[in-house]
Amino acid sequence: MTIPLSSPLENKRIRAFAHANIALAKYWGKLDGEQNLPAVPSVSVTLEALLTTTELLFDPSLRSDQLRLDGSEVQGASLARVVRLLDEARARSGSKCFARVTSANSFPTGSGLASSASGFAALAMAALGACGRPVDRAEASDMARRASASAARSVFGGFARLDAGKPGQRVLAARPLAAADHWDLRVVIAINTRLPKGVGSTEGMNHTARTSAYYDGWVQLASGVADSAQDAIARKDLQALGEAAEHSALSMHACAMAARPPLVYLQPATLACVHEVRRLREQGVGAWCTIDAGPHVKVITSPMDAKRVVERLGSLPGVLQVIESRVGPDASVEVTEA
Amino acid sequence: MTIPLSSPLENKRIRAFAHANIALAKYWGKLDGEQNLPAVPSVSVTLEALLTTTELLFDPSLRSDQLRLDGSEVQGASLARVVRLLDEARARSGSKCFARVTSANSFPTGSGLASSASGFAALAMAALGACGRPVDRAEASDMARRASASAARSVFGGFARLDAGKPGQRVLAARPLAAADHWDLRVVIAINTRLPKGVGSTEGMNHTARTSAYYDGWVQLASGVADSAQDAIARKDLQALGEAAEHSALSMHACAMAARPPLVYLQPATLACVHEVRRLREQGVGAWCTIDAGPHVKVITSPMDAKRVVERLGSLPGVLQVIESRVGPDASVEVTEA
């Protein structure tokens, strides 16, 4: 393999932007193997309010890749995942140049607010942008998916779907279901901790797959729930989407709770939100919960009801902050010659 | 059918005593049909601290059966279940005499503290005591089981098991596994509400069986968990019993959470207890949770660690009262001529 004297990666300043997404039909479980393929399909909405901004600079003076996240240098497993993605960009361009990655989230990192989704979507967009061609979104989604499967969906704004993988498959990208302007859905996010979660998603889903008697049932129900969510998005049917989303989220957490030892991501404030949203529904408010692998609760609702949901969740003990989000746009990248 | 002029039921004042039990391997799910047969085996410990006292008086001047529970007259479905049990006693004795039942619990009623278990165990003991023969415990357990399956276990002190029913079966009694003096286990009960639960156990388990994708998985895992719990009781192995009990309880609640619509008995205070008990274990305290179809948490622990568990649970927000219980005795009955 020949190394170009001047790699196309260098001498460019790249900025990429990607929004977190929440799965309305949850991703939980991987196929066996090295390809990071999901065992179930997932359907998501991209969140305007949760933004990751990532700067990427390939710098010949560096002796290793460097990652700065929310102002702190990061080493270890998180850096290793970034290095693997950068290796793909180097393989595409034939460069061996190391890079500095500087990433910032507009929201708490690593606690179930999908920072790895927006983070790796932004990084994939940036890495492909550095390769000097117009960025192909499907390629970016596939690249992001290998780092973090939920990141595949954050490449797309609006509503997106990532299908389940098939054994032996090597390429799998998410695909857009509808753009952000298709439906003015609102997502109210109750932030219930500032702490990183105890058990990461990958470890949690692998433990669940190995030890939960409900895992096969989960995989079987997930396809139907994803199709229901997709259909509800096409029809803009909030109740149908809400019921599918709540069922998906609670079934995912239930599957994890039945693992040995049990995996309980839900915290007291999480359940306070779940029960409050049910009470709101009993009062005629169209609002349904979803919960990722952390204590936060995201409530899907209408523009009309969002204010009431914000007020009610904000009044609950243990809820630290409440954010209302619109549906977010596509990830994007800016390339300027340094 | 001839009616004796003086029925053996009359002119007796009966007092029966039964203690609530908690299932360490949970009962959740019924076989189809009218016989109230459980779909899974369950294993329990009887709780000295939770006592139901029931007085029964067959009175020729009454024109219907009457039930007074914790000082209030009760009508409707609760009375109907009592009447059905009294009908069995009348069928056995050939009497048509109505009865007054006066029952009192030493703990909150109808909120997942197993008041129906101790209540129907006491009533079955009383009803058989009224028939004028020495009470056969297996007969009382079978009679109690038809009213409330968990009540079958409260006829016995110590540790008891109720097997799963078989289609077409008519008689099924619990059986004792070990007497109260076999093992000085302690159960710390965190009372997290004074309100009756929203969805009763029978309705909840039938809804779960009909709509939860995890119900088959639950039925399959329940037998192994019951055998593990039984074995751990025989060996007095607290860790093995604790892990089986926590797994059983969380799997039961998980199965209900995956129902459509979801059934979430857990409340914020419930999860506060679950996480606190996990933290106690990380600090070397031998303590494990179990949770029935309500928000309360029962922690099984040793005499040595019980005080620390009581203190820690009592300090949590939402925990209204904490009770420490020893293993309780057999149900009993006193018969005096009126």
Interface residues (C-beta under 8 A of the other chain):
Chain A: A213 Y214 D216 G217 W218 Q220 L221 E243 E246 H247 L250 S251 H253 A254 C255 M257 A258 R260 P261 P262 V264 L266 Q267 P268 A269 T270 L271 A272 V274 H275 P317 G318
Chain B: A213 Y214 D216 G217 W218 Q220 L221 E243 E246 H247 L250 S251 H253 A254 C255 M257 A258 R260 P261 P262 V264 L266 Q267 P268 A269 T270 L271 A272 V274 H275 P317 G318
